[in-house]
Amino acid sequence: MSEDHTGELSEPRWHEQLEIKYMISGTAEITCGPKIFIAEAGDIVLINPCERHAIRAPYGTDPIYHLLMADATLGLGDTVKKLKEIADGTIRFNNLISENNEVKEILLSLFRELQTKDSVYELYSFGCAAQLFAALIRSELAPEHTALSDAVRLYAERLEPAFRMISTDYPLEITLENLADVCGISRYYFCRLFKIVTGKTAMSYINEFRINKAELLLRSTDMPISEIAAAVGMPDECYFSRCFKRHKGIPPSSCRNKARKNAVSG
């Protein structure tokens, strides 16, 4: 456990441990696959094993957070089925936890013990971690996910150049041929692997990524909607608006108005 800063974490990465951040101060923009969201002080960010993610400071400040990299099996190997299911990706959690007081209290208790390091802190911390995973399973299971396997992990590594291209070149035109070429495989094989790894087609994934980027701009800037559409690689404003409403349930203008009302009431 450590008190950490965003540092140079804007490049997407993934690892086999469960990563838990507790936001102490500031604001962080978190990317998990095609999902992009803002985490603020008091929020919990949970990165599932082998989930591709990145973090950056959207407003020029460096957010500070507690960081815990956890072996989801708690060192028990395969003896506890539920813990094994977390580690191998059968069970996956919501990435942003904002209003779950039970999970927050357990996590803060765990952080306090890890900082105290008295004669029994390891035993107490073990109990807190088990309680934390139980609370997460009860209340924070992700509604959908792609189950992991050794093959899926291998495929994800093969597709890493395509994920990097999407995260950096999303404002530009990206074709399936571009993505397949950068991975050094055929278009057919690329499409097949991408669907296995993400559960989505590449174009659906890219559009979701772009819409999430656009939502952040709508909430945090006064850029005209037409400029936002162009900035995220969807210069046809009508098409952008249709996609935005399909993904978010409301048109871009309503998203901006809602954000403004919330800012005033807050």
VEXFILO-399402 format. One line per 8 residues: number of its first residue (from 1); their letters; for each residue x, z, y of N, C-alpha, C, O. Coordinates in steps of 0.001 Angstrom, whole numbers, padded with zeros to 6 digits. Each point is the difference from the previous one (the first is absolute). Layout:
BEGIN
NUM = a = X/Z/Y/X/Z/Y/X/Z/Y/X/Z/Y | ...
***
This chain:
BEGIN
1 = msedhtge = 000852/000000/-001190/-000852/000000/001190/000880/000000/001229/001033/000668/000021 | -001431/-001420/001025/000777/-000020/001234/-000929/-000261/001170/-001121/-000482/-000162 | 001623/000818/001357/-000689/-000392/001237/000640/-001309/000410/001201/-000041/000267 | -001977/-001033/-000212/000587/-001323/000112/-000547/-000737/001213/-001009/000389/000589 | 001706/-001469/-000231/-000418/-000894/001077/-000156/-001390/-000594/000413/-000251/-001133 | -001015/-000654/001907/-000199/-001343/-000528/001323/-000713/-000224/000147/-000732/-000979 | 000828/000933/001876/001307/-000621/-000180/-000114/-001490/-000203/-000700/-000683/000748 | 001393/000165/-001768/-000009/-001422/-000298/-000867/-000269/-001226/000480/-000520/-001008
9 = lseprwhe = -001751/000876/001101/-000901/-000145/-001141/-001034/-001090/000226/-001003/-000055/-000712 | 001232/-000820/001698/-000980/-001034/000308/000032/-001141/-001009/-000947/-000782/-000074 | 002027/000675/-000708/000070/-001020/-001044/-000738/000503/-001240/000263/001113/-000456 | -001179/-001905/-000098/-000745/000456/-001175/000915/000336/-001174/001023/-000650/-000216 | -001409/001672/-000533/000763/000444/-001161/-000960/000598/-001020/-001173/000212/000308 | 001648/000058/-001502/-000808/000710/-000984/000923/000772/-000928/001175/-000339/-000141 | -001706/001372/-000489/000776/000835/-000904/-000959/000604/-001024/-001218/-000078/000161 | 001760/000667/-001194/-000819/000484/-001098/-000484/001438/000188/-000766/000503/-000822
17 = qleikymi = 001199/000158/001884/-000475/001351/000276/-001276/-000033/000843/-000292/-000988/000674 | -000449/002075/-000727/-001146/000201/000885/000537/000530/001325/000751/000975/000011 | -001119/-001595/001095/000485/000401/001322/-001148/000597/000809/-001064/-000606/000127 | 001293/001798/000417/-001022/000676/000800/000584/000344/001367/001037/000657/000088 | -001696/-001096/000966/000410/000332/001361/-001092/000849/000645/-001186/-000307/-000119 | 001590/001368/000797/-000936/000768/000818/000426/-000175/001450/001094/000413/000387 | -001957/-001025/000411/000346/-000336/001381/000033/001264/000864/-001005/000696/000142 | 002170/-000416/000428/000166/001166/000872/-000349/-000353/001436/-000732/000733/000666
25 = sgtaeitc = 001258/-001862/-000187/-000272/-000420/001374/000203/-001507/000103/000625/-000624/-000858 | -001169/000061/001931/000159/-001432/000232/-001002/-000821/-000778/-000924/000531/-000616 | 001124/-001840/000656/-000885/-000962/-000644/000839/-000984/-000805/001043/-000459/000464 | -001496/000141/-001657/000719/-000936/-000859/-000938/-001104/-000462/-001165/000246/-000313 | 001682/-001452/000274/-000731/-001130/-000576/000506/-000169/-001429/001181/-000266/-000221 | -002075/000420/-000739/000359/-000053/-001407/-000542/-001291/-000613/-001167/-000346/000186 | 002021/-000351/-000912/-000415/-001178/-000751/000118/000308/-001483/001061/000415/-000466 | -002150/-000615/-000283/-000002/000147/-001452/-000626/-001265/-000587/-001219/-000166/000030
33 = gpkifiae = 002053/-000714/-000558/-000521/-001288/-000427/-000607/-000703/001196/000648/-000080/001044 | -001869/-000434/-001152/-000633/-000646/001154/-000669/000980/000955/-000446/-000388/001080 | 000376/001657/-001474/-000668/000999/000840/000937/000480/001099/001183/000238/-000246 | -001708/-000096/001449/000763/000502/001134/-000864/001040/000705/-001159/-000274/000311 | 001699/001453/-000056/-000797/001030/000649/000893/000889/000844/001222/000010/-000149 | -001860/000738/001041/000702/000917/000903/-000149/001420/-000536/-001100/000432/-000347 | 002210/000282/000284/-000011/001411/-000397/000471/000838/001181/000989/-000328/000655 | -001708/001414/-000393/000297/000862/001136/000250/001433/-000474/-000150/000314/-001181
41 = agdivlin = 000532/000539/002118/000316/001392/-000330/-001136/000632/-000812/-001169/-000108/000370 | 001522/000766/-001473/-000987/000629/-000863/-000454/-000860/-001157/-000637/000501/-000927 | 000953/-001798/000958/-000378/-000897/-001091/001002/000103/-001143/001159/000366/000193 | -001635/-000697/-001377/000848/-000101/-001186/000058/-001460/-000408/-001032/-000662/-000108 | 002231/000163/-000116/000202/-001368/-000485/000542/000095/-001415/000984/000695/-000253 | -001626/-001392/-000661/000399/000067/-001397/000325/-001405/-000493/-000854/-000887/000026 | 002091/000688/-000473/000447/-001278/-000523/000094/000123/-001517/000788/000793/-000515 | -001585/-001568/-000191/-000016/000073/-001452/001283/-000591/-000597/000665/-000805/000652
49 = pcerhair = -000313/001193/-001876/001185/-000574/-000640/-000056/-001524/-000041/-001023/-000587/-000354 | 002140/-000047/000723/000155/-001455/-000017/-000933/-000712/000988/-000292/-001183/-000175 | -000175/001885/001201/-000858/-000607/001018/000877/-000453/001169/000721/000803/000593 | -000788/-002068/-000276/000845/-000561/001047/-000477/000511/001357/-001185/-000095/000318 | 002116/000643/000493/-000423/000652/001234/001093/-000074/001063/001164/-000281/-000287 | -001580/000541/001518/000920/000058/001135/-000620/000907/001048/-001208/000237/-000010 | 002038/000269/000914/-000487/000851/001084/000744/-000367/001276/001203/-000262/-000023 | -001927/000245/001131/000659/-000238/001278/-000728/000780/001085/-001140/000428/-000180
57 = apygtdpi = 001817/-000253/001306/-000587/000694/001150/-000630/-001039/000910/000725/-000785/000611 | -002061/000748/-000496/-000641/-001080/000752/000065/000150/001511/-000180/-000986/000715 | 000430/002177/-000209/-000071/000196/001450/001342/000436/000589/000044/000620/001062 | 001038/-000941/-001748/001319/000275/000539/000509/001409/-000210/001113/000313/000425 | -001886/000547/-001064/000452/001367/-000284/000321/000106/-001478/-000457/-000815/-000801 | 001233/001806/000443/000396/000183/-001388/-000819/001124/-000612/000278/001168/000269 | -001280/-001484/-001084/-000803/001065/-000604/000835/000866/-000931/000944/-000473/-000632 | -001304/001741/000560/000700/000949/-000858/-000966/000463/-001089/-001172/000265/000269
65 = yhllmada = 001676/-000172/-001504/-000870/000386/-001100/000807/000709/-001079/001202/-000222/-000143 | -001877/001070/-000606/000569/000551/-001220/-000060/-001091/-001062/-000986/-000732/-000092 | 002034/000627/-000704/000060/-001019/-001045/000272/000650/-001346/000928/000797/-000141 | -001739/-001141/-000841/000194/000500/-001356/000013/-001191/-000951/-000970/-000754/-000073 | 002076/000589/-000656/000099/-001013/-001052/-000176/000740/-001323/000819/000847/-000355 | -001874/-001165/-000364/-000382/000816/-001150/000042/-000782/-001301/-000425/-001154/-000063 | 000946/001804/-000978/-000145/-000490/-001364/-001402/000391/-000451/-000283/001174/-000236 | -000591/-002171/000119/-001407/000305/-000270/-000221/000658/-001348/-001074/000556/-000231
73 = tlglgdtv = 002060/-000596/-000678/-000177/000680/-001289/000394/001467/000070/-000191/000738/-000966 | 000756/-000295/002130/000454/001383/000184/001040/000399/-001052/000142/001174/-000340 | 000580/-002180/-000167/001032/000292/-000975/-000523/000279/-001395/000763/000399/-000880 | -002063/-000604/000665/-000604/000286/-001297/-000065/-001222/-000896/-000519/000069/-001114 | 001051/-001202/001602/-000038/-001219/-000797/-001423/-000467/-000232/-000797/-000056/000936 | 000471/-000280/-002171/-001325/-000528/-000326/-000939/001071/-000550/-001053/-000325/-000548 | 001423/001597/000688/-000777/001058/-000651/-001333/000276/000694/-000931/000495/-000635 | 000825/-000805/001918/-001260/000188/000721/-000534/-001379/000370/000577/-000686/000844
81 = kklkeiad = -001663/000285/-001465/-000498/-001361/000116/-000262/-000407/001443/000391/-001093/000411 | -001047/001951/000366/-000360/-000358/001368/001237/-000235/000863/000012/-000906/000833 | 001035/001723/-001030/001224/-000188/000776/000679/-001306/-000384/000537/-000693/000863 | -000553/000351/-002140/000572/-001269/-000446/-000753/-001172/000616/000602/-001012/000361 | -001929/001153/-000243/-000808/-001081/000569/000305/-000211/001477/-000097/-001124/000492 | 000467/002189/000228/000427/-000151/001394/001321/-000748/000045/000173/-000924/000795 | 000763/001327/-001656/001339/-000585/000014/-000008/-001470/-000378/000755/-000788/000571 | -001602/000402/-001530/000036/-001397/-000445/-000999/-000895/000728/-000105/-001190/-000299
89 = gtirfnnl = -000630/001764/001257/-000872/-000813/000833/-001410/-000157/-000491/-000793/-000698/000632 | 000445/001327/-001749/-001382/-000062/-000473/-000921/000711/000984/-001122/-000442/000247 | 001611/001557/000316/-000712/000714/001061/000717/-000288/001318/001219/000144/000096 | -001987/-000553/000919/000585/-000253/001321/-000872/000661/001056/-001213/000129/-000166 | 001855/000291/001264/-000683/000781/001020/-000185/-000787/001294/000689/-000988/000254 | -001642/001455/000558/-000155/-000541/001347/001300/000207/000772/000679/001011/-000175 | -000338/-001979/001033/001261/000088/000737/-000071/000920/001209/001002/000620/000358 | -002165/-000518/000279/-000146/000825/001198/-001021/001089/-000263/-001137/-000283/-000378
97 = isennevk = 001545/001535/000580/-000879/001151/-000191/-000053/000761/001320/001003/000564/000437 | -002176/-000550/000198/-000114/000576/001343/-000823/001279/000054/000289/000876/000814 | -001291/-000748/-001647/-000945/001109/000161/-000231/000767/-001291/-001081/000551/-000209 | 002077/-000509/-000653/-000131/000735/-001256/000758/001317/000144/001200/000067/-000263 | -001907/000971/000681/000650/001283/000286/000597/000644/-001243/001027/000673/000086 | -001653/-000870/-001232/000531/000599/-001225/001380/-000576/-000316/000943/000747/-000264 | -000828/-002068/000291/001284/-000646/-000280/001029/000392/001053/001160/000255/-000324 | -001583/-000207/001577/000932/000338/001081/000541/001415/-000159/001199/000226/000165
105 = eillslfr = -002068/000727/-000482/000446/001399/-000148/000981/000149/-001164/000995/000716/000112 | -001275/-001389/-001223/000906/000083/-001155/001350/-000627/000340/001050/000550/-000329 | -001090/-001709/000993/001241/-000691/000346/000841/000823/000967/001215/000104/-000174 | -001838/000476/001179/000753/000822/000957/000570/001238/-000675/001103/000435/000331 | -001842/000132/-001269/000521/001137/-000756/001225/-000413/-000813/000973/000750/-000091 | -001025/-001941/-000496/001141/-000523/-000759/001215/-000195/000902/001117/000364/-000367 | -001342/-000940/001547/001111/-000200/000945/000611/001331/000420/001222/000116/000104 | -002061/000888/000139/000522/001311/000397/000887/000593/-001096/001063/000553/000281
113 = elqtkdsv = -001508/-000675/-001523/000793/000538/-001110/001336/-000720/-000136/001031/000623/-000256 | -001063/-001946/000430/001232/-000777/-000122/000994/000350/001104/001211/-000126/-000183 | -001730/000566/001329/000880/000412/001097/000489/001440/-000188/001105/000336/000425 | -001920/000517/-001058/000356/001406/-000161/001160/000191/-000972/000983/000671/000312 | -001110/-001267/-001486/001046/000058/-001032/000396/001431/-000365/001184/000329/-000073 | -002187/000511/-000154/000322/001340/-000498/000189/-000064/-001513/000110/-001089/-000564 | -000072/002252/-000103/000370/000039/-001412/-001023/-000658/-000926/000334/-000373/-001125 | -001572/000229/001587/-001029/-000588/-000866/-000614/-001266/000598/-001067/-000435/-000434
121 = yelysfgc = 001735/-000159/001428/-000615/-001138/000685/-000207/-001191/-000942/-000972/-000740/000151 | 001873/000549/-001119/-000145/-001138/-000910/-001252/000137/-000857/-000726/-000972/-000204 | 000473/002179/-000296/-001186/000245/-000814/-001266/-000170/000829/-000962/-000625/-000446 | 000966/001189/001662/-001174/-000110/000864/-000237/-001460/000388/-001139/-000468/000009 | 002219/-000247/000311/-000112/-001405/000394/-000553/-000845/-001131/-000797/-000909/000231 | 001220/001205/-001460/-000522/-000722/-001161/-001516/000173/-000096/-000734/-000960/-000238 | 000281/002197/000426/-001437/000250/-000046/-000742/-000705/001116/-001088/-000533/-000218 | 001668/000523/001424/-000621/-000699/001142/-000108/-001493/-000269/-001020/-000621/000297
129 = aaqlfaal = 002092/000041/-000866/000002/-001433/-000270/-001076/-000359/-001017/-000701/-000998/000164 | 000565/001801/-001209/-001036/-000252/-000999/-001392/000101/000632/-000881/-000813/-000279 | 000700/001820/001130/-001283/000183/000689/-000265/-001166/000951/-001137/-000458/000124 | 002190/-000025/000549/-000146/-001127/000918/-000457/-001247/-000742/-000920/-000682/000452 | 001550/000372/-001586/-000381/-001193/-000747/-001428/000114/-000521/-000736/-000987/-000025 | 000346/002182/-000386/-001376/000198/-000477/-000998/-000242/001130/-001031/-000639/-000208 | 001335/001148/001407/-000893/-000183/001148/-000068/-001476/000394/-001070/-000498/000349 | 002193/-000195/-000402/000008/-001434/000325/-000832/-000796/-001002/-000744/-000902/000386
137 = irselape = 000868/001233/-001668/-000772/-000712/-001021/-001492/000239/000197/-000808/-000905/-000207 | 000446/002104/000600/-001416/000316/000182/-000615/-000686/001219/-001184/-000338/-000012 | 001976/000129/001059/-000626/-000419/001261/000609/-001213/000689/-000584/-000501/000960 | 001738/000009/-001413/000658/-001071/000749/000418/-001181/-000868/001007/-000648/000287 | -001758/000361/-001335/000313/-001160/-000821/-000312/-001284/000764/-001054/-000116/000625 | 001974/-000844/-000678/-000240/-001287/000649/-001124/-000725/-000726/-000073/000047/-001228 | -000809/-000722/001975/-001144/-000668/-000637/000398/-001142/-000907/-000723/-000324/-000942 | 001883/-000302/001217/000441/-001104/-000853/001515/-000088/000051/000619/000359/001001
145 = htalsdav = -000046/-000824/-002054/001439/-000179/-000046/000370/-000919/-001147/-000809/-000258/-000891 | 002031/-000232/000919/000526/-000784/-001104/000839/000911/-000881/001001/000549/000462 | -001385/-000380/-001707/000762/000858/-000897/001413/-000536/-000162/000209/-001210/-000096 | 000756/002114/000066/001396/-000390/-000101/000442/-000046/-001461/-000553/000685/-000860 | 001545/-001492/000614/000650/-000060/-001298/001413/-000467/000249/000332/-000416/001110 | 000504/000479/-002129/001369/-000480/000182/000006/-001463/000412/000829/-000417/000810 | -001762/-000375/-001371/-000066/-001420/000345/-000392/-000188/001462/000576/-000831/000702 | -001571/001616/-000241/-000437/-000121/001393/001120/000391/000948/000181/-000645/001032
153 = rlyaerle = 000578/001693/-001359/001132/000394/000832/001016/-001136/000095/000537/-000281/001071 | -000285/-000365/-002204/000946/-001115/-000029/-000516/-001158/000839/000760/-000617/000747 | -002051/000322/-000867/-000592/-001068/000802/000086/000319/001490/000273/-000883/000813 | -000508/002152/-000454/000050/000408/001406/001394/-000239/000574/000135/-000448/001139 | 000891/000743/-001915/001368/-000250/000456/000224/-001498/000207/000657/-000410/000957 | -001200/-000392/-001851/000148/-001461/000105/-000677/-000530/001257/000452/-000983/000587 | -001536/001633/-000175/-000769/-000460/001164/000466/000625/001315/-000566/-000309/001049 | 001566/001166/-001073/000436/000702/001197/000300/-000943/001169/-000389/000312/001125
161 = pafrmist = 001066/-001457/-001335/000229/-000915/001137/-001293/-000474/000655/-000045/-000198/001214 | -001008/000014/-002012/-001287/-000440/000562/-000628/001111/000829/-000543/-000260/001073 | 000613/001503/-001563/-000540/001117/000772/000745/000146/001327/-000616/000276/001030 | 001924/-000458/-001051/000775/000082/001242/-000418/-001105/000958/-000128/000236/001201 | -000084/-001436/-001721/-000420/-001114/000854/-001351/000294/000653/-000190/-000251/001190 | -000738/000781/-001973/-001322/000309/000548/000106/001043/001108/-000647/-000139/001038 | 001448/001175/-001240/000081/001097/000972/000696/-000412/001296/-000230/000614/001041 | 001080/-001647/-001088/000714/-000427/001210/-000571/-001271/000610/000015/-000159/001221
169 = dypleitl = -000519/-000752/-002055/-000430/-001319/000490/-001508/-000147/000089/-000500/-001111/000181 | -000246/002226/-000306/-001459/-000108/000031/-000549/-000682/001259/-001076/-000593/-000069 | 001782/000651/001240/-000542/-000731/001157/000091/-001521/-000145/-000633/-000734/000759 | 001411/000261/-001724/000225/-001426/-000196/-000859/-000520/-001148/-000634/000774/-000717 | 000622/-002087/000555/-000694/-000580/-001149/000813/000277/-001260/001194/-000297/-000045 | -001825/000858/-000968/000651/000277/-001271/-000792/-000706/-001094/-001206/000207/-000134 | 001884/-001038/-000643/-000664/-000708/-001086/000428/000586/-001341/000994/000719/-000093 | -001758/-001039/-000932/000361/000433/-001342/001350/-000595/-000410/000782/000629/-000712
177 = enladvcg = -000531/-001847/001176/001288/-000634/-000307/001148/000784/000636/001042/000189/-000626 | -001230/000270/001873/001029/000823/000650/000303/001235/-000835/001162/000322/-000250 | -002205/000360/-000176/000162/001255/-000726/000632/-000221/-001375/000871/000757/-000428 | -001325/-001800/-000246/000567/-000296/-001321/001468/-000398/000114/000827/000420/-000809 | -000505/-001231/001817/001379/-000470/000178/000957/001151/000265/001096/000045/-000559 | -001517/000902/001426/000899/001100/000340/000243/000904/-001216/001009/000703/-000066 | -001944/-000728/-000895/000176/000768/-001239/000716/-000803/-001082/000394/000545/-001031 | -000229/-001847/001276/000690/-000847/-000970/-000803/-000300/-001248/000562/-000196/-001078
185 = isryyfcr = -001903/000160/001226/-000863/-000289/-001151/-001040/-001040/000400/-000138/-000323/001180 | -000593/-000199/-002160/-001013/-001008/000290/-001206/000631/000685/-000219/001208/-000093 | -000549/-002028/000772/-001209/000495/000681/-000969/000611/-001019/-000569/001064/000244 | 000385/-001728/-001369/-000931/000514/-001014/000447/001371/-000491/-000810/000922/-000085 | 002098/-000781/-000238/000508/001267/-000525/-000069/001075/001074/-000326/001151/-000288 | 000632/-001527/001530/-000085/000964/001096/-001424/000543/000132/-000192/001214/000072 | -000793/-002087/-000040/-001398/000429/000159/-000414/000927/-001137/-000706/000984/000218 | 001143/-001300/-001417/-000338/000824/-001165/000618/001391/000122/-000678/001005/-000218
193 = lfkivtgk = 001966/-000946/000567/000671/001296/000121/-000571/000809/001151/-000175/001213/-000123 | -000119/-001870/001243/-000505/000709/001175/-001336/000668/-000318/-000232/001141/000400 | -000630/-001828/-001101/-001308/000572/-000354/000172/001185/-000953/-000731/000984/000104 | 001685/-001069/-001026/000248/001101/-000932/000491/001237/000760/-000446/001118/-000262 | 001369/-001333/001206/000629/001119/000704/-000941/000645/001001/-000051/001227/000081 | -000696/-002014/000685/-000808/000538/001103/-001491/000063/-000288/-000733/000723/000676 | 000277/-001475/-001676/-001435/-000077/-000239/-000708/-000925/000963/-001227/-000097/-000023 | 001986/-000590/000877/-000557/-000906/001010/000719/-001336/-000051/001109/-000095/-000526
201 = tamsyine = -001739/-000939/001073/000727/-001244/000210/000939/000180/001181/-000199/000889/000828 | 001213/-001723/-000750/000969/000120/001088/-000674/-000197/001361/000296/000729/000946 | -001190/-001699/-000843/-000643/-000262/001285/-000925/001143/000403/-000102/000327/001183 | -000567/000276/-002150/-000847/001151/000294/000854/001172/000489/-000368/000696/000946 | 001498/-000491/-001595/000928/001070/000383/000510/-000231/001421/000029/000927/000810 | 000373/-002158/-000508/000525/-000314/001334/-001071/000209/001062/000276/000584/001048 | -001493/-001053/-001304/-001080/000166/000973/-000314/001477/000237/-000247/000408/001135 | 000256/000392/-002201/-000249/001434/000158/001100/000651/000834/-000275/000842/000856
209 = frinkael = 001526/-001239/-001113/001124/000513/000775/-000168/-000365/001478/000195/000844/000875 | -000553/-002091/-000598/-000171/-000455/001382/-001143/000731/000699/000123/000387/001162 | -001221/-000203/-001863/-001156/000690/000593/000354/001451/000312/-000420/000527/001031 | 001175/000116/-001893/000405/001383/000262/000938/000086/001196/-000101/000930/000800 | 001012/-001889/-000671/000845/-000061/001192/-000852/-000195/001253/000244/000626/001031 | -001240/-001494/-001131/-000872/-000271/001142/-000785/001249/000397/-000186/000265/001187 | -000272/000499/-002171/-000751/001222/000304/000841/000966/000829/-000510/000618/000934 | 001785/-000483/-001263/000874/000880/000774/000128/-000488/001440/-000021/000795/000939
217 = llrstdmp = 000153/-002101/-000777/000110/-000548/001354/-001294/000183/000783/000035/000281/001198 | -001162/-000434/-001858/-001288/000204/000669/-000158/001441/000470/-000569/000254/001061 | 001068/000674/-001844/-000149/001416/000315/001027/000502/001005/-000243/000988/000692 | 001390/-001661/-000605/001104/000559/000793/000412/-000848/001202/000853/000421/000782 | -001446/-001614/-000619/000375/-000857/001129/-001243/-000571/000672/-001115/000125/-000506 | 001336/-000754/001658/-001085/-000706/000705/000135/-001510/-000139/-000598/-000749/000772 | 001371/000302/-001740/000161/-001439/-000226/-001352/-000647/-000266/-000816/000567/-000727 | 000562/-001737/001298/-001234/-000719/-000333/-000068/-000283/-001498/001025/-000169/-000660
225 = iseiaaav = -002235/000121/000143/-000173/-000222/-001433/000625/-001315/-000439/000569/-000085/-001089 | -000669/-000941/001926/000597/-001297/-000356/001513/000117/-000159/000584/-000628/-000883 | 000053/001432/001739/001444/000183/-000101/000378/000819/-001233/001019/-000258/-000640 | -001844/001237/000320/000257/000792/-001203/-000112/-000879/-001242/000820/000092/-000915 | -001845/-000946/000893/-000172/-000906/-001140/001241/-000866/-000181/000486/-000170/-001118 | 000018/-000368/002205/001200/-000842/-000079/001220/000817/-000395/000857/-000478/-000744 | -000776/001715/001241/001174/000835/-000257/000132/000392/-001469/001103/000278/-000470 | -002225/-000254/-000260/000066/000372/-001417/-000082/-001222/-000921/-000182/000135/-001210
233 = gmpdecyf = 000318/-001314/001792/000048/-001199/-000829/-001337/-000615/-000326/-000107/-000775/-000950 | -000936/001107/001732/-001333/-000575/-000227/-000528/-000551/001326/-000936/000556/000576 | 001541/-001658/-000087/-000295/-000488/001352/-001428/-000500/000214/-000450/-000091/001142 | -000265/-000233/-002210/-001405/-000389/000118/-000815/001273/000189/-000225/000735/-000962 | -000220/-000464/002188/-000659/001269/000303/-001286/000182/-000797/-000311/001115/-000420 | -000438/-002190/000207/-001245/000113/-000770/000290/000404/-001443/-000669/000869/-000559 | 001671/-001505/-000033/000379/000340/-001376/000526/001434/-000060/-000320/000751/-000921 | 001127/-000385/001912/000525/001362/000065/-001144/001017/000053/000020/000999/-000720
241 = srcfkrhk = -001010/-001252/001568/-001118/000934/000153/-000797/000131/-001296/-000420/001096/-000371 | 000214/-002228/-000317/-000719/000055/-001276/000778/000833/-001028/-000572/000836/-000700 | 001873/-001078/000625/000831/000752/-000950/000019/001487/000349/-000075/000856/-000881 | 000176/-000564/002173/000050/001395/000428/-001286/000718/-000397/000046/001109/-000534 | -001185/-001732/000791/-001279/000637/-000333/-000155/000158/-001506/-000565/000989/-000467 | 001066/-001967/-000300/-000102/000093/-001460/000827/001169/-000526/-000423/000682/-000933 | 001598/-000441/001520/000867/001070/-000470/-000395/001371/000559/000073/001008/-000704 | -000490/-000979/001970/-000229/001281/000673/-001466/000362/000184/-000319/001139/000343
249 = gippsscr = -000570/-002093/-000566/-001425/000292/000115/-000559/-000111/001401/-001216/000063/000184 | 002087/-000230/000822/-000419/-000154/001391/000852/-001091/000646/001117/-000254/-000451 | -001628/-000396/001505/000808/-001017/000678/001133/000640/000801/-000049/001200/000271 | 001067/-001971/000114/001131/000549/000749/-000402/000713/001284/000565/001041/000334 | -001534/-001592/000385/-000412/000616/001266/-000581/001392/-000230/000241/000911/000791 | -001002/-000744/-001866/-000572/001314/-000305/001084/000987/-000390/-000086/001184/000327 | 001103/-001664/-001024/001125/000864/-000372/000688/000526/001250/000323/001185/000085 | -000097/-002067/000887/000652/000425/001245/-000879/000975/000768/000492/001015/000494
257 = nkarknav = -001785/-001304/-000386/-000910/000890/000727/-000071/001381/-000642/-000046/001018/000691 | 000039/-000999/-002019/-000047/001269/-000717/001261/000814/000269/-000070/001214/000194 | 001232/-001890/-000183/001261/000692/000262/000016/000579/001412/000485/001112/000210 | -001012/-001859/000756/-000040/000470/001386/-000922/001210/000142/000329/000953/000706 | -001473/-000989/-001368/-000920/001128/000062/000626/001255/-000607/-000134/001103/000531 | 000814/-001298/-001649/000653/001131/-000646/001090/000590/000892/000184/001217/000047 | 000542/-002094/000664/001070/000476/000882/-000578/000809/001150/000574/001011/000404 | -001700/-001451/000118/-000636/000714/001118/-000549/001337/-000473/000186/001020/000664
265 = sg = -000858/-001020/-001804/-000596/001248/-000507/001071/000971/-000454/-000194/001215/000039 | 001362/-001769/-000483/001082/000872/-000449/000724/000644/001139/000940/000764/-000220
***
